Amino acid sequence: MVKKDKYTEEQLKNLGEKLRKLRIEKGFSNYEQFAFEHNLPRAQYGRYEQGQDLRFSSLLKVLKAFDISLEEFFKEGFE
């Protein structure tokens, strides 16, 4: 298994924190309920919020559930 560099780890952490923030803003205190209601794998979505790596296609599906564009998502919090 390849160890991620510090920059990648930080950005994945930022991504997870942003997903968590968006979920809470949408009124979901529980990530499992959000995932269930949006037909996303619950355990997998939970890992995304923890800052684990995800495929681009998975990110697109999650952002669609939030009804947010890539541009909006990456507008703040990422270098």
C-alpha angles and dihedrals in degrees: 000000000000117000114230119235120249094257092053092047091051093049093048088051089051090050092051093048091049092051090050091049092050091049092052091046088055088057100257113130090176120061091204093059091048091050093046094050092049096045094247123141102263100214092043093050089049089056090052090057088050090059099256119151120272138185120256091241089055091051090052091053092050093048090050088055088053090045091232131130126235089247092054093045095051095038093097136025100028131091 
